[in-house]
Amino acid sequence: MRPNSRLSKLSFYLTVLLGGFLVLLTLKSYTSKLNGPDVPSCRPVWMYPSYIKIHSFDQSHTKYASKYSIYLYREQGRDKLPPEGNGDNDDDVVGMELEGVPVLFIPGNAGNHRQARSIAARTSELYDELRDVNGYKTKLDFFTIDFNEDFTAFHGRTILDQAEYANEAVKFILDLYSTRSNPPKSVIVIGHSMGGIVARIMMTLPDYLPGSVEDILTLSSPHSTSPLTFDGDLSTIYSAVDKFWYCGFTNCSTTTGTAKLNQLSSVAHERLQNVALISITGGALDSTLPADYTTLGYLVPKSNGFTAFTTGIPQVWTPIDHLAIVWCQQLRTRIALALLELTSLRGTVTLQDRMRVYEQYFLTGFEDYAMENKQVAIVSEEDVFGKDADDGNTVMKLEPGRIYNEKMLRSVNVFKLNKDKDVQFTLLSKIPLQIIGNKKSKLSVGLYNETGDGGIRDVSSLQATIPNFGENVTDISDSSYDGPTSPMYSLVLNTTILKPYSHIVITQSKNERHELYCQLSTNPSCLTLESRGGILSELRLFTTGQDISWLINCVMMTNLKIPQAWSSLYVYKLQFKIVFSSSLEKERFHMFIRQWTDDPFESKWFINVGEDGNYELQLTMHGIAPFVPYKIQSDYGMNLQIWQGNEPVRTREMNSKYININVTIDIIASLKLLILRYRITIVGINIAIISMVMMLQFGQFGSTSKYPSFGQTLIYLNAKYWWVIMTMLVILNYVINIPSVNKLLHYIDPVVLTDYNKFVINEEESGFKSNELFLGLSQGFTIIGVLLYLCCNFIIWLTCVALMLVGTMLNFVMLKLYPTRLKIGSKRVQSVLFNLQVCLMACIVLLIPWYLPYQIVYLIGCVYQVINVLKYWPGRIRSKDPSDEGVDDTTAAETAVFNYQVSWLILMLWLLPINIPILIVFIHNLQINWTTPFSSHHNLLSILPILLMTYYNSNVKMEKRSTRKGRNMGDGGDGLPHLSTKVIKLIQLMLGYIVYYSLIYGSRHTFYLHHLFNLLCCLVWIVFYSHESAATTGEKGERR
């Protein structure tokens, strides 16, 4: 099978070259240096750890005690050790008096108990350093679980084992405190990566002790979707846990609901109503897990939890990779302070009290959600103004529009508010705001009504900590924890907050002045980058970009909204062009920018913008992402808070400075984001391409009895159908986003049909939308599918070339260098080897139902298929083209069989990554001498057809047919049984369904591709074997 012309063949090579070029660009983008707030700046840490194994938590408590263990962490020199213990031996702690609040650390995929040491050590350090200053009265006792570096992300049964063990560990830990006068009733849980999912699963299991876990802090945990989709059990567990948590906060029990669903909803609500779940992610630097997967989305309402990005957490301000998030100095300090503050709450501690602590330590302070829960103190006017409040010499009345600094202000200053206008108050200071009315306060801000109750509302609780933007600061991390400079503080009060009041009062110390800037602006401070033109507007972002210009007009802080920037798949490039007038005063401070989104709460800081003459920024964000549920009505557009300190001279020329911003998409930089989110999708698309090639091969085989080579058929596919494939990939995304089609495709998914408990989000009830089909995108037009196809087409071509090169070398070794050593001439030896082969296969089949996972057998099948390819290689050397005249039937048959074997091997090799994770889990369990039940992975029917097909491939008959009838009918003359047109169509239909499933469902239900291939093997084996048997019977009849 070859293209009809050189021009057609050229189209294939163009697609391959373009795909290779995209792969190279992606690799370059993936390895390129990060810039701006995406540059990591974690500081190193020191600690003096000791781990005390708790031997008494044995098999009398849990059956998993022989596999897992639990330790108590002690910081040497600070924490109390058990009697006669020095921290290096394995003393028991049952007889030890524990004085703190229990914290349980759960490691993630292939993690270990030692990962708890950084946060635990920092908590002990800060407790000793700050207990007299901050009044901390309770230490924390850190317990940490050793899961023997289990691969939690690969195997569903393993994650259930860990959750059951963790539940029993929580009960045991609480028992250790039972002798105290006021023992703790719950354990604070910290989970890293999949450890956070283990914490969520704990609360769904029957052995969970109600109320034993009320606070869960997760670090880079994939809450919204499973990071790997190679195991059906893991997918089922994710679905069940999501359903439990969703029903815990949403009324799933209805009059029309089943009794089981009503019971589930009741239990979930009882267990989760008082639980706080905080998800912390490292942002764009995490190349192991996309940060989008860590969002809580529809699972947890804001009253019970939120997602925080480390780039926005005050005094952390750095992205953190997947492993460093457990030890990063800035983050561990913030977590330790939050935990100490949490355990210092007095009286009856409610969920709102605990959430207030988490908001204070993990949100920026700019969020409207965080401001809603802030408590505002009220003081009397006399405490602020004194008795001579009306004395103009005491109170300075400030003019709206001007930027004031500390030298321009008096001790008491007042802005009068015009309720008829939209106003915004902005303040920047080098010291934090303190309670107004206190004589010791150095800087305070309050709001009051001239005709009100005479009270002044203190707004110091509404301030936010921001990076230092001074002239000597070169990086954001300079003002983070343990940095050389202190941070700055800001207060932004919009019209909504100021509307009920008539005045703003600012007080500062008479004797001690600190750097500050403040302004009451009456000019528009919120701008929007308008988008017009629909698809043309989107295309403009990829080409010339979109522009906006505005006059600064002395507004200290301007918010620019970019509605077009909402996708997590793109890197946005902003180019600033600033035009100055000669009438500008000296710049008070350099421009700095906060990039932010409201859902999820993500912030990034750019300081000293344009100081070095560079007015170009690269922005990455986490908005709407593939396969992640998102709120339908929520606003996901990117926002930029632009802070500047220029003020025009008071002349007639007021148009002193304007800014032009151009927004484009950086296509090259965006490629690495595509790979990060579509790593698994590539496997599905590769299988789809291979299946399309095999469809054409079987079609050619049915019409000519010649089985073409994989490489030639791949060329033919791309030469003739490239435009059809690419057009369909573009249209497919449109079709899938039609609501009725999307819903239908969800419900005809075999995974959903076979699992009645599969949780599918109801958009109307939840207000959230999730697209798990194809590319998981919500927009209609996209060429991402085409880009992935080009890359995958190149990868498949590379696989074929590599296979040919390796096979040629091995064939050379076997036939040229050692022709006699590898050749078995004795029929007796051949018979013995055959019997050994049959016995080995029988033993493997018998071991599958109770010991071996079928993935082991699949690997053996792949090895068998490699041998099959090498076995028929000599035929290919004698004739590379079975259609060449003068070639005898046997050689042509060998070539056809070889082509068939190669195609089968390529398909099996690309299905191997789906089975590899379970192999890793099985081998790991062998190393630690533990037999874990693999449930569905012991299903003999899931591998038997593949095993039979591989065995059949190794015994394809190569008999030459000398009769004309045999040659014409093709009944074995070309080494493969001749098949009727209907049978060929049936095989092509099965391959076509694999193509369909790989594209539509392959990204989220990748594990099911193995079962479809198993079904294909069953079909082909039955067809081939039955036709071969019929041909053999016919031959015997002729001989008689």
N, C-alpha and C positions, 0 to 999 in steps of 0.2 A: 504494500500500500504506500504509494508515493504521491506527492503533489503533482498536478498536471503540468506545471510550468516553473521555471526558475523564479518568476515573479512571486508565485504563491509560496515557494520555498523561502524566498527572501523575507516574507512576512513573519515566518516562524523565527528566523534568526534575529529579526528586529525585536520581537517580543522577548526573546531570551536575553538579548543584549540590554534591553530596557529593564528587564527584571533584575539582571545582574548589577546594572548601574544603581537601581533602587536599593538593592541589598548593600552595596558598598556605601552609598550615602547614609543608609540607616546605621551601619556600623560606625561610620565616622561621627554621625550625630550622637550615637549612644556613648561613644568614648570621649566626646568633646567636653571641655571644662564648663562647669556651671558658672553663673555670674549673678551678681546682685544678692538678693536675700536667699537665693537657692544655694549659696556657697556654705558648706558646713563649717562650724566654728566651735565644736564641742571641746571643752577643756579636759585635760587628763585628770584622773582621780587616783586617790590613795586610800588604802584601808588596811586593817589588820584583822582578817576574818578568822573565825573558828566555827566549825559545824559540829553539832552534837547530835548524833543519831539517836532516835528514840526507839530503843529495842522493844519496849513494851507494847508498841503498836504492831502486833503480830497477827498471825492467822486466826487468832481467837476473835479479832475485830473485823477482819476482811480477808477474803480469799486471795486478794491481790498482794498481800504483804510479802510473798516470796519474790514478787517481781518488782514492786515499787517500795519506796521507803520515805520517811519524813525526817527532817532535821530541824533543830532549833539553832538559829543563827545568833552568835554572840560576838560583839566587837571587843577585841582584846584591849584591856585597860580601861574600858568604859562600862561594859555590861557584866552583870553578876554571872559567875559560872557555877555549875553544879558542885556539890560537895566533893572534895578530893579530885576535882577536875581542873585541868589546865588548858582545856580548849582543844587539845590535840587528840584525845582519846574519845572513845564512844561511850560516854557515860549516859545513864538514863536520867531523865529529868522529872520523873514522876514524883520523886520526893523533894523536888526543888520548889521553893516558893516563888511563883511568878507574880510580878507586881504591875506589869503593864497591860496594854490592850492588845489582844491577839491579832496578828496580821498573817495571812496565808498567801505565799507567793506560788503561782502555778506557771511553770515554764511552758514554752511553746514547742513547735515542731523541732525534734532533735535537740531540744534544750536540756539544761540540767539545773540542779538545785543551786549551783554556785552563782547563777545569774541574779540572785536576790541580794547579793552582798553589797552592791553599790548603794541601793536605796536604803537598805537596812543600816549600813554603816553611817551614811549621812544623817539619818534620823537620830541615831545615838549622839553623833557629834553636835547637831543643832540643839538637841535637848539639853546637853551639858552646857553649851555656850549661852543659850537664850532663856533658860528656865527662870532665872532671876529677873530678866528684863521683860519677857512676855508673859510670865506667869504660868508657864507650862508645868503641870503637876502630874502628868501621867506619861510614862514611857511607852514604847511599843515593843512587843515581843514578836519577832519575825520567825515564822515557821515556813519552811520551804520544802517542796516535794521533789523527790528524785524519781523521775519516770524512766530512768535508764536510757535516756536519749531516744525515746520512742518517736516514730514518725507519725505524729498525730494527723497531719494534713493529708496523709495518703490512704488512711484506712478507717472506716467508720466504726468497726468493732473496737479498735484501739482507743478511740476518743471516748466511747462509752465506758470502757474499763477505767479510764482515767477519771471520768466524772463520778463513777460509783466509788472509787477509792477516795477521791477528794471529799465526798459527802461524809464518809466514815471518818476521815481525818478531822473534819470540822467538829464532829461530835466528840471525838477523842480530845481535841484541843480544849473545847469548852469544859470537859470533865476535869482537866488539869487545874481549872480555876474554881472548881466547885467548893473548895474549902474557904474561899475568901468571903468576907462579910457581905460584899456587894459584887458578886461575880458578873463578868460580862455575859450577855445573852446572845451576842452575835460576833462574827469574825469578819474583819475587813479583808476582802480578797483583791489581790493584784495579779492580773494575768497578762503574760506576754504572748503576743501572736495568737496561736491556737489555744493557748492557756486561757485567754479571755472567752473563747467559745466553750471551753470546758466549764468555766464558771457559769455560763448561761445554761448549759445542759444540766448542771447540778440541780437547778431549781425545778427541772421538769421531771426528775426521777422519783420513783416511789420511796427511796430511802432518804430523801431530803428531809431534814428537820426544819419545820416551819419557823421562820424568824431567825435562823442561825446565820444567814447572810443578808445584810441590808445595804452594804456598800461594795460596789465592784468597780475597780479602776483597771481599765485595759490599755495596753500599750501595743499599738500596731496590730490590732485584732480584726480579722475580716468578718464583721458583723453582717453586712448587707448581702453578701453572696460568698459562695465557697471559692477559694482561690484555685483549687484543682477539681476537675470534674471527671477523674479517671475511675472513681469508685462509686458504684450505685448506692451502697449502704451510706456513704458519707452524704450523698445528695439527699437521701431519704431523711437522714437525721437532721440536716440543715432545715429541710422543709417542715419537719415536725416541731423543731425547736422554735422556728419563726412563727409557726401557727400558735404555739403556746404563748409566746411573748406578745404577739399581736392581740390575742384574745384576753390577755391579762390586763391590757389597757383600753381595749375596745369591747363594746357589748356584742360578743359573737353569739350569745345565747338569745334566741328569738322563739317566738311561738311556733314557727315553722321549722326550727332547727331540730336535729336529732337529740335524743337524750344524752348520747355520748358527747356531742358538741357542747351541750348545756353544762354537763358535768365538767368538761375540760375548761370551759370559760370560768366557771365558779372557782375551781381549784387554782387556776392561773391568776385570777384577780386577787384571791386571798394571799397567795404567795408573793406577788409582785407589787402590790399597791404601795408598800413602804420601802421599795428598793430604789436605790440611786445607782445609775450606771453611767460612768464617764468614760468616753472613748478618746484616747489621745493618740494622734498620728504624727509621724515625722514629716509628712508632706512629700514634695517632689523628689527628695533624695532617696526615698525608699524604693529601690529597684527590685526588691523581692516581692512586695505586695503593693499594688496600686492603692494610694491613699483613699481613693473613692470607696473602696471596699470596707473601710473602717467606719463609714458614716452609719448612724443609727436609723436615719430615715423614718420609715413608718413604724418601726418596732417599738420605739420608746418616745413618749411625748416629752416636751421640754420641761414639764414639771418633774420628771423623773430622770432626766439625763440629757446629755448633748455630746457633740463631737468637738474636740479642740485641736487645733493645729499648733505645733510647737513654734512655728514662725510667728505666731501672734501672742503666745503666752508671755506675759510681762516678765522681763529680765531673763528670758530664755532666748527668744528671737533668733532661732537657728533651725534649719531643717536637720533632721536626724535620720540616719539609715536604719534598717530593720533591726540590726543587732545592737547598734550603739544606743538605742533608745532606753535600754535598761541601765546604762552606766553614764550617759552624758552628764557632766557635772552640773550644768545649768538646770536641766530638767529634774535630776534627782534632788537638787536643792529645793526646787519648787514643790515637788511631790512631798518631800519630807516636811516642809513647812505646812502644807495643806493638811497632812495627816496629824501633825501636832496640834494644829488649830482645831481640827475636827474632834480630837479626843479631849480638848480642853473646854468644850462646850458644857455649860452647867445647867442643872435642872433637867426638866423633861425635854429631850432633844427630839424635835420633829423632823420630818422629811424636808420641810421648807428651810429649817435651820441648816441642815447638812448641805442642801443644794446651794444655799447662800455662800457657804464656805467654798464650795467648788467653783461657783461663778467668780468669786473674788480672786481665786488663785489661778484659774485656767482660762478665763475669758479676758479680752482686751479691756473691757470697761466701756467701749463705745457702743456695744449692742443694745438696742432698744429692749430686748428681752432681759438683759442683765439689769438695766435701770429700773425696770418695773418692780423688781424685788428689793430694791435698795431702801433702807430705812433712813428717814430724814429727821434730824433732831430740830427742835424749836427752842429758840432763846428769846428773851425779851429785848425790845429795842433799846432800853436803857443800858443793858449790858454791852451793847455795841456802840451806841452813840454817846452814852453818858447823859447827864442832865441837860447839857447845852446842845441838844441835837439840832437846833435851828441856827446855830451860830455858823455863819459862812466861813469863818476862819478855821473852824474845826473840820467841817465836811467839805470836800472838794467835789463839785459837780462836773462830771465828765461829759465830753462832747461825743455823740455817736459818729462812727466812721473813722475816727483817728485811732492809731495804734499807740498805746501808752506803754512805757517801760517803768521799771521800779523807781527811776530817778524823777520821773514826771509825776508820780503819785504821792499823795500825802498818806497819813495814817488811816484816814477814813475817806473813802471815795464812793461816789454814787452815780450810777447811770439811770436816767429816767427812761422808762419804756413807753413806746407809742403803740397802744393796743390795736391801732388801725392798720399797722404795717407789719409785714413779716420781718422779724429780726433774728439775729443769731449772736450769741455771746461766746467769745473764744478767749481762752487764757492758756498761756504756756508759762511754766515756772520751773526753776531749778530745785525747788524744795516742794514737798507735798503739802497740800492744803490741810489745815488743822481746824478744829471745831471753832466756829465763830463765837465771839463773846468771852473766850478764855484769854486772860491777860498774858498768858505765856505763849499764845499762838503767834507765829511769825507771819503767817499769810492765811487769810480766810475769805470765803465768798458766801453771801447769803442772799435770799430773795424775800421781799416783803411787799405788803399792800399798804398804801398810804391810808386807806380807809378801812383797813382790816382789823384783825383782833389784836394788833400790836405786837405780834410775834414775828420773828425772822427765821426762815427755814434755812438751816445749814446744809449746803450742798457738797461738802467735802467728800461725802461717800460716793458722789457721782464722778469723781476725777478718775483719770486713767494714767497709768504709767507708760511712758513712751521712750524710745531710744534717744540718747543725747545727740543733738545735731550741731554741736559746737564746732568751731573752726579747727580745733586740735583733734577731733574725732575722725578716724579714717574708716572705721567699720562699725556695723551695728553691734557686734559682740563686745565692743569696748565698754559699753554701759550695761552689759548683762552681769549676772552673778560672777563675782571675783574678777571683774574687769577693772581697768585702770581709772575709769571715770564713773561718776554716778549718773543714773538715768534722769530724764526730765519728766514733767507731769503736765497733763493737759486737762482742760475742762471745756466741754462744748455743750451749750444749752441752746436748743432750737426753739422755734416758735411754740411748739406744742407744750414745752415745759414752762416757757416764760409767759404764756398767755394769761394765766390767772393772777399775775403779779404786776406791780406798777414800777418797782425799783429793783436794781441790783446794787448791793453794797460790797465793796472790796476793802478789806482792812489789812494793813501790814505793820510790822513792828517799827517803832520810831527809831530805835537805836541800831537795828540790824536789817539791812536791806539785801535781798537776793534777786538775781536776774529773773525778770518776768516780762511778759508781753501780754497785753489784753486789748480787746476791741469789741465794741458793740456795732455790728454791721447791719445796715438797713438795705444794702444792695443784694441782688439775687446771688445766693451762694450755692445753688443746686442747678447744674446744667446736664443736658442729655444729648448724647450723640445721636442725632436723628437718623433713622434708616428708612429709605424709600426704595421701592423697586422689587421687592420680593427676592427671587432667585438672583436677579442682577445685582442686588445689594450684597448678597452673600458672595457672589463671584468677585465683586469689587474688592472685598477684603483680601482675596488671594492675589490681586493684581496691584492696582494703584492705591488701594486702601480708601478709607473714609476720613474726612477732615472735619475739624471744628475749631473755630477761633472765638475768643472772647476777651473783653477788656478786663484787666485785673481790678481796676477801680478801687484799690486799697482794701480788698477783702482778704483777710488773713488766712482764711480756710475756705476753699471752694471744693465742692464735691461734683465730680464728673461721672456720670453714669454712662456705661457703654453696653446697651442692651444686646448688641450683636455678639459680644464676647461672653458666651455662656457654656461653651463646651470644654471638657477636660482633655480633649484630643489634640488641641492646638496650642502652639506657642504664639502669643500675640506680641507684635513689635510696635512700640510707641516711639514716635519721633517728635521731639519738641522743637519748635522754632519760636524764640522769644525776641520780641522787638522792643527796644528801650527808647525812651525819650530823654533828651538832654536835661530835663528838669527833675530827674530823679534824685532823691536824697540817697545817702549811703545805705546799702542793704543792711538791715538789722540782723538777719540770719539767712543762711543758704536755704534754698528750696528743699523740702523733703516731702515724700509722698507715702501715703498708706494705701495699699491695694487691699480691697476687702470685698467679701460676699456675705450675705446674710444667711444663706442656707446652702451648705453648712457654714459655721462661724470660722471663716478663714481670713487671716490678715497677714500682710507682708509689708515690710518697711524698706523704703529707698531713701537714704540720707545723702545730703550734699549733691543733689541732682544738678548737673551742669557745671560743677565746680572745676572739673578738668576739661571743660569744653565739650564733653560728651552728653548730648541730649537724646540719647537713644536707650530705651529700656526693653528688656525681654520679660514678658509676663507669662507665668503659668498659673493655672487656677484649677479648682476642683468644683465643677458645677454639675451639669448633666453628663453622666458617664455611661458607657455601654454596660448593659446588664444590671445596672444599679437602680433600684426603685427611686423615683423622685416625685415630689409633690406637684400636682398638675397646675395649681393656681399660684405657686410660689414664683418669686422673681429671682432668676438665677444670673442676671446680668452683672458683669464686673463693675465695681465702683473704684474711683480714685479720689482720695482726699488729698488735695494739693495745698500745701502750706507754704506761704511766702511772706517775707517781712519787709517788702518795699513800700514806701509811702511817697506819693508825689508832693512836690512843693506846692504850697497854696497859691497857685496862680490860675489864670484862666485856662491854661492847658491842663485839662484833667485826664486826657487820653494818653497817659504817660507810658503804659506798658500793656501789651497784649500778647497772648499765647496762642499759637497754632499747633494743634496736635493731629498727627496722622496715625491711624491705626491700621495695621496690616497683619496678615498671618504669615509667620516665618515657616515656610513649608519644610525646609531642610531640618530645622530644629524640631519640628513636630513629628518627624518620622520615628524618633525614639519613643515618643508617647504612644504611637500606634503599636509598636512591638510590645511594649510593656503590657498593654491591655488586650492584645490579640495573639499572645503566644500560643494559647491552646487552639484558637481559631485556625491557625496555620496548619495544625495537624489535620483538622477537618477538611480544609480546602485541598490539602495535598491528597487526601484519600478520595475526594471528589474528582480531582483531575485524573488520578490513576484509574478510577472506575470508569470515567468517560473513555479513556484510552482502551480499556478492556472491552467496553461496549463495541467500539469500532473494530477491535481485533476479532471478537466473536462474530460480528456481522460479516467481515471478510472471510472468516473461516467457514461460515455457513454457505456462502455463495460460491467460493472457489476451492474449498477444502484446503486452503493454505492459511497458516496462522502467521501473520506478519510480525515483524520485530517491534518491540516496545518503542525504540527510538524513532523508527520510521513512522509509526502510528502517531506518536506525539507530534512529529513534524506535520503530519497530515491534519491532525486535529486543529493545530494552531494556524496552519496555512489556509484551511477552508472555512473554519468556524470561529475564528478569533473575534470577528465583529459581532457574531451572534452571541457568543459567551459574554463579551463585555457589555453589550446592550442589555442582555438579560440581567446581569449583575446590578446595573443601574436601575432598571425597572423593578427588580425584585424588592429593592428597599422601599420603593413607592408603594408597591402592593401590600407588603407586610405591614405598613403603617396605616392601612385602612382598618378602622376598628373592628368591623365585622370579620374581615379576613384574619386579622391578628388573633381574635378570640377563637375562631374556628381552628386555626393551626395549633393553638395552645391545647385545645381539648382533643384533637386527634393525634397528639403526640403519644406514641406507644408507652412512654414512661408514665405519663399522666393516666392513661387508660388502665395500666396494670397496677397503679398505686392510687387507690381511692382516697387515701389520706393526703395526697399531694396538695400542698398549699399553693393556691393561685390567688393573687391579689385581686380583690374586687374593687375596680376603680371608682365606682359610684359610691360605695360605702366608705372606703378608706381615704379617697381623695388623692391617692398615689397611683402612679403608672409605672409598670415595669415591662420592658421589652427584652425578652430572653431569646428572641429569634434572630437568625442570621447574624448581623453585626451588632445588634442591640441598640441601634440608633433611633432617635425620635424624629430627626429631620427627614424630609422626603428625598431631596437630591443629594447624592454624595458619590464620589469616585473612589472611596476607600476600598470598596469591594474590588474594583479594577486594579488598584495598586497592590492589594494582597494577592490577587490572582497572578499578576505579573511576577511578583516575588516567588510565589509558590511554584509557578511554572518553571522558573529558573532553578529552583531547588530540586524539583523532580528531574529536570534534565541533568543537573549535576549529579543526582543520585544514580541515574542510569549510566552516565559516563564513568563515575567512580566504580560502579559495579563491574563494568566491562574491563576497566584497567586492573582492578584487583583480581578478577576472574582470569584474565589473560596471564598475569604473573603466576597465579597458582597453577593454572593449566600448564604453563611452561615448566614449572618445577615438577609436576607430576608426570608429564609426558616426555620431556626432553632430558631433564637431569636425572630422574629416577624412574625410568619407564618400567623396569622389572620389579622393583621393590613394592610398588603400589598396585601391581597387577596380580590378581588371583586367578590362576589357571585351573586349579584342581576343583572338580565339581563337588567333591566331598567336603572340601573347605568351604565352598560357597553354600552348600547345604547347611553346614554347621552354623555359619554366620547368619543365614536366614532364620534358622531356628532360634538362635540367640536374640535376633532382632524381634521376633514374634514374642518370645518370653519377656523381653524387656518392656515391650509395649503393653503386654498383659499385666505385668506388675505395676506399671505406672497407672494404668486404668483402674486397677483395684485399689491403689492408694489414694486416688482422687477423692472418693466420697468421705473419707475419714481423716486424712492427714495432709496430702499435698493440695495446695490451691491450684486451680487449673491454669493459672498464669505460668507456673513452672513448666507445665506440659506444653503450653504455647511456645515458650522459649525453645524447648526441645524440638517442637515442630519447625521453628524457624531454622534451627541448625540442620534438621533433616532436609529442608527445602534448599538450603545452601549446597548440601551434598548432591541433591537432585540436579541442580544447575550445573555443577562441576561434572557430574556424571555424563551429561549429554553435550558437554562443551566440544569434544572432538568433532562431532558432526557439523558444528558451526564453522570450524576451521576449514573443513573440506569444501564447504559451500556456504557463502554468506548470503546468497539470494536463492531461495527455493524455486523461483520462477525462471532461472537461467536454463536455457536449453542444453541438453547433453548431460544433465545431472541425473543419476539414477534415482529411482523412487526411494530407496533406503536412505540416501543422503538427504534428500528433500524432506523425508519424514523426520529425520534426526533434527534438522534445522527447525522445522515447525514445532516439534516437541520442545526444543531448547527455547524458542521464543515464548512458548506458553509457560515454561518453567520460570523464565526470567520475570515475566509479568506477575506471576503468582508470588514470587519472592519479593518483588518491590512492594506489592500491596501488603504482604505480611510484615515487612520491615517497618512500614509506616504505621502499622497497627501496634507494633511492639511497644512504643512509648506509652500507650494506654495501659499496658499490662505491667510495665516496669515497676511502678510504685508498689504494687502488691508484692512483687518479688523482693523488693528491698525490705519491706516489713517482715516477710517470712524469713529471710536470711538473718535479719536483726534478731528476731525471736529465737532462732536457732543458736545464735551467739550467746544469748543470755539464758538459754535452756528453759524457754517458756513456750508452751503450746497454747496459742490463742485460737479460739474457734473462729473460722473464717466464713461461717454461715453460707451465703450464696456462692462463695468462691469454691465450694466443694461440689458444685453441681456438675455431674458427669456429662450431662447433655450440653453444657456450655462449651465443651472442648472436643467431644467425641467426633463430630463431623469434621472438624479441622484435622484431627489426628488421622482419620480414615482417608481424607483427601490427600494429605501429605504422604501417607503410605501408598496410596494409589499412584501419586505422581512419581514415586520411586520405582514403580513397577510397570510403567507404560510399555506395552509391547512394541517391538521395532521390526516386526516381520515384513518382509517384502512381498507384495502381491504381484505375481507374474501374469495373471490373467487380465485381459482388457476389462472385463466386467468389474474386477476388483478395483482397478485403477479409476474407472469411471464413477463407480458408486462411492469410492472413498471409504469403504468399510474397513478401516485400519491401514490403508495403504500409506497414509502420511503420518502414522504413529499415533494418531488420535482418532477415536471413533467418529464416524460421520454422523452428524446430527441433522434432524429435519428442521425445516424453517420455523415451525411452531416452537420446537424446543429452544432453538437459538433465540427466538423472540422472548421466550420465558426467562432465559438467562439474562438477556439484555434488560428486561423489565426489572429483574432483581438488582442488577447493577445500577439501573437508573434510579431505583428507590434509594440505594446507598448514596448516590450523588445528591438526591433531594434531601435526605436526612442529614448528610454531612454539612450541607450548606445551611439548612434551616435550623436544625437543632444541635449540630455538632459542637458548637461553642460551649453550651451548658450541659449537654448530656453526651459528652464524648464517650463515656463508658459503654453506651449502647451500640456504638459502631462495631465493637467486638462481636456482639450477639448477631448483628446483621451479617457480618462476615461469616460467622458460624452457620447462619442459615443459607448463605450463598454456597458454602462448602457442601452442605447437606444436599442442596439442589444439584450442583454440578457432579458430585460423587454419584448420586442416584442415577443421573442421566448418563454419565460416562460408563458406569459399571453395568447398567442395564443394557446399553447399546453394545458394549463389548461382549457381554454374555450372550446376547442375541447373535452377534457375529460369529462367536465361537461355536454356538449350537448349529448355525447354518453351515459352517465348515465341516462339522462332523457329519451332518446330513449328506453333504456332497460326497464325502469320502465313502459313505456307505453305498 
